[in-house]
Structures are given as structure tokens and as C-alpha cells.
Amino acid sequence: MKLFEKILACLVFLCLSACNLPFGKDDPVVVSVGNRKLTQSEVYRMVPQWDSISDREKLGFLERWIDEEVIYQEAMDANVMNDTILSTQIESTIRKMVVDFYLQTFADTMMIGDSEKLNYYQTHRNDYLRGKTTVSGAILHFKDWASADAYYKEMKTRVFNVVPTQTPQVSSIVEFENVAATPDSCMIPDIVSYPLGKLSVMRYCNGGLKMAVVTERLDSADVRPYKEVSEDVSNMVWIEHRRAVMDRLKKEWKMKRPIFSKMNVFNEKESQ
């Protein structure tokens, strides 16, 4: 077996280095199995990057091709094509490939104009909202539990639409304004759902005693400019255009041919 592998490797190496075996100079044969010949043009079709891959990769490809071809010839010798299940699968696969290929020929020729894209963008502006939320407020810091407890009892019922003023109980106030992300994940995990205007309970986190208050929340709903979303708009317009064209073509093709059925499901569909 090792002798065969060495012979195969030498043969393939000669093919790779010259590709000029005496099977025809215009399209030299790279390797053959029985009566099946793999030509250079077929290799380039199957491996377009053939010239840039290594000899080891070329050898691996040819060995896999030889293995597959040997098995295929064995299967044909065993008349597997006479198997009804296989023949049905082949017919179904061919039908699908033909349908997909034919429809693709129409899809490849579809052109979308700028007016169609702009019209789609104007009609679907709500799909391209920026959706940015910002909050303003403050984080209050305290030196001890007693000061924090006294401050909370006094302020817990108030609704703040501005940052609280400094008092003797508060050691420092760190304000934030129009931030799109939480300024302190310990105190304000989520800026969208965090209560507006209410002083939070005191917590000890990140080495300090704190309270938090969000005084203002702005929900921006400005539409992203067309230039920023043009690629997505083009894709969506093409999908809609393709669907409309295919529906129209299928209706036209159905009208050209008589279609009959004794199945009740069609009558039920029409009555729905």
C-alpha cells in the first residue's frame, strides 16, 4: 500500500510540475481513474485558486478526487442508478436546481432605481430611528450611616427635577448630565427603567456610602440620515422588488398552462 501511495505521489508531482502529460496539449490531463480523465481546465473550474495553493494542498485535492471517483465507478458498476429511491432523490434535486437557476436569471437582471430607494426610506422612516436615551442626575456620597439615614428620612418623599443642593449630611455630590450609559452601575443599573425623580435608598458599594437620583430622562427619536442607512435600504428594496416580480411571473406562467386538481384543499383555500 505504501508503494502505491509513493507511486501516486510521484505521478501527481509530475502533473503538478508540468501538467503536460501526453493526453492532449491544449487541455492536459492531470490524473485519470479508469476511463475518467481529470483535465487541467476542470481542475481550475473546481479550484480557481489552484496556482496559488501549495503542492501539499494540490496533492490533497487530487487524492480526494481519486477516492471519490473510485467509489463512484464502483457504485456505477453495481448499478445503483437502478435504485428507485436514489433516482427519485436525483430527479427532485435536479428539479430544484433547475427552478433555482431559472429564477436567479431573473434576479440577476433586476435593477433598483434611486427613486425606489428614497421612496422606501421615506415610507419606512420609523424603522431607522436612532433610539438614543440620555439621563441627568447625581450620585450623593456620605461619610457615615447616621448622616445617610438622617438625609434619607428627610428627602425620601420628595420628587427631584433638579440636582439636590448640598447639605451638612452630604459629603459630596457628583453630577452627570445627558449621559447615554449609566454613570454608576452599582446605583443605577439601567437608565431606561430607573425611577425618575426619586431618591434611591442608601447603599454601600465601590468603597463608599451612596444614594442616586435621576432628575431628567430624554428619549431621542430622530431618524438616521439616508446616507447612513442606504445599504440596508437598498437590500430591503431589492428583496421587496424581487418578491413582487417573482409573484407576478408565477401568476403569468400559471395563466399560460391549464392547471386542474380534484383535491378539496384548493376549493377550501379559495373560500377562505
Order of alpha helices (4+ residues) and beta strands (2+ residues): alpha-beta-beta-alpha-alpha-alpha-alpha-beta-alpha-beta-beta-beta-alpha-alpha
